[in-house]
């Protein structure tokens, strides 16, 4: 059986920029289809699975993770063969300049170019480049040559290695949210105490579009978004500014920029973690957001919670996860499912 | 000779200024078929290719083999590393770049980081200086101290890859592309009888001031020298007047520190041999090893040939294989002409 970390890296290596999640979905289908009682892809491209558990739960449970990742979209091809692009989802321009990228379904190698540092004025070196001034160079010397390999609308991703870092961490791209997808795949491959619905959603990074349709179609009582969230426990950052920390377990949120979470479920998560001896933390700042906002308000609404993996350098080519957090998050999700099937709030 | 493969291999090996050993080992392997190879105490690689009449001209063909990188300056209490540039690090490109540090027990991986944008209150509009950033190797201080030591070098993680057409992309092509061009020239001259004294220098420490070329040139004591380096290939955001064009051949340098007769001779030879070329005019010094070599001992007649390169000092430096090949052809033509002149 593939380890969770290996599965995260395998899924994260697949390109799946918002609106073009097909290759990720195909791989997930191959991993889960024999473990599901029903599996279908909806009109938007969401993959929705149902798996019977030992018993039928009192609460209809849905776990979701988004398949899409932030990236780039090719908007124009210059006469000299250089590609102009826009970002898809939120990306700090500082992590884009002079990075290696892969363009289109065939993962054509290229570079985000700009003039050499020697040709910048001191002021230009300090200023963050305007994304519109950057371009992707695939080596084509003319528009015609570029068009043989690239179509407008093609997506591009960071070309990034997957590396072991320190004793306990792993570095790579797109852990937000292939890490969540991997956790759901593992749950689907396991025996469950209750019937559960699982959704691998599209277009989270561009407005949580996919989850809205899933929430409407599944109409759960309780929905858990499983994702990766900001950990800023890095040099020069202290106290609550760290938001969350690597190695301190799954992050359960009370509120972020998109959602006020169900407070009974929020408290329950910490009780369950304590009972099971699983470290668990919350965000120390109201920051970020995820598709819980869509799940909460779809159809007649659902009670929502978010269980997140703390992740450094999210939305960059170098995301960092702690291996123990991955294991702890998996255990917490298992424990929560056990509890939530017949959960009745006070 | 498979120039493309040589470029990819040269780009993949490490040789950060002052720690050129791995690049020098590859350089030595590639130079050995052409002459006696030795390593200078300052880390440069020398190859005595032709040895003939001591009164004949002695040409020193130089390309620097070192690359830019960074050097660990401190390990902080929380295990994050402080670093300084080892050569001209482009601070615009560091954020979230994966890195490789050459630690005492082998490679250590990490990532460049700084206080994230949501905490800087608009600070995301600024590129931080190298010494304001950290390298995260996922370690506590105690763990980090076992793996790295201040003074260890690192580079941005890079892949050596082909782009479309004949473009090769990777780190350190500044100036391994120059080394490759010299190797190509030697291959072209393989069957020639020695026409002059010829020494090849793959010099160390160019990116931190040119100490490698300065000391090796003193030792070799040449009469003539050609320095091969890279220069700017034009991109739409760059001033055209300061750039050459990728794929349009070697850029022949003209500058006060350079010998005008060599510069002219190189242009004439390129025309005679139908080698595409461009010129690069500089107002003072060249910012290359040519500045060091020209003023060695009582002075050396020196020329400069540059290979157009995009994205200099990044992990995605790009050169055209044809430009490297044509640079090698031009060097071979010059070496042949130097021998001819002396016989007349």
Interface residues (C-beta under 8 A of the other chain):
Chain A: X78 X80 X82 X92 X94 X95 X97 X98 X99 X100 X108 X109 X110 X111 X112 X113 X114 X115 X116 X117 X118 X119 X120 X125 X126 X127 X128 X129 X133 X135 X137 X138 X139 X140 X141 X145 X149 X159 X160 X161 X163 X164 X165 X166 X167 X168 X169 X171 X230 X232 X234 X235 X236 X237 X241 X243 X246 X285 X287 X312 X313 X316 X317 X318 X320
Chain B: X76 X78 X80 X88 X90 X91 X92 X93 X95 X96 X97 X98 X109 X110 X111 X113 X114 X115 X116 X117 X118 X119 X124 X125 X126 X127 X134 X136 X137 X138 X139 X143 X157 X158 X159 X161 X162 X163 X164 X165 X167 X169 X232 X235 X236 X237 X238 X239 X242 X243 X246 X247 X310 X311 X312 X313 X314 X315 X316 X318
